Amino acid sequence: MDIFGVGAWEPEETLAPDWNVAPTKEVHAILERPLKDAEDRRPVRQLRPLRWGLVPSWAKTPEGAARMINARSETVHEKPSFRAAFTARRCIVPADGYYEWVTEAGERELEEQGRRKRARKQPYFVTPADGSVLAMAGLYEFWRDRTLPDGHPRAWWATCTVLTTEAETGPLGVAPAEGPRSLADIHPRMPLMLTPDRWDAWLDPAVTEPELLQSLLRPPPEGLMRAYPVGTAVSNVRNNGPELLTELEGPEEGTLF
């Protein structure tokens, strides 16, 4: 995490890799805030585990967390679930990349052997073309579980969401031999990647002006990403290993583009 200038890790142990992150699982994020119980209340850049799926502080239950994994960058400043975090609790969620599934006409059905079957979806792995880290803009929040007593290790939830933007329509930095030629061919939305020149301002809790923050959420330059097809095993969250990132020569047989 030297690339982000992290000054503190929580937890301190080595991070375990995860090749198939699903909603409500823990991810690690970069954020700036005072260290817990420290006398010095100046913000420190730290790496912390957060549950993916934001739970607003005012929520009565965490039941909606799985639906709050993403927030639209265009409207995040005005949505009740996100606007407080947008002002004061911003983070970066680093990753090697993300998976997205190509569909045709949404969930269109096919006629096959006299029976109606849904079209299979072809997964793609989207990653920076130069092999660098994907720094996704995010927000984090704290939620208190009132059913648990003070001091209980699970009394407080630290959760996050990833901001999205319109997918790039320009050519990929490295395009697959066959299949999509742009990120918009894969999906109309994409995680909002922050280029390094925007990291400091996005993480700084002293930056609160909505207009300035919105200016940081412009899409990155086109051509920074590549996408390649991977096996459909990634569609099952129980599968988790480096083999999920194996690049295929083309879409799997029976899938549609």
Secondary structure, 3 states (H helix, E strand, C coil): CHHHCCCEECCCCCCCCCCCCCCCCEEEEEEEECCCCCCCCCCEEEEEEEEECCCCCCCCCCCCHHHCCEEECCCCCCCCCCHHHHHHCEEEEEECCEEEEECCCCCCEEEECCEEEECECEEEEEEECCCCCEEEEEEEEEEECCCCCCCCCCCEEEEEEEEEEECCCCCCCECCCCCCCCHHHCCCEEECECCHHHHHHHHCCCCCCHHHHHHCCCCCCCCCEEEEECCHHHHCCCCCCHHHHCCCCCCCCCECC
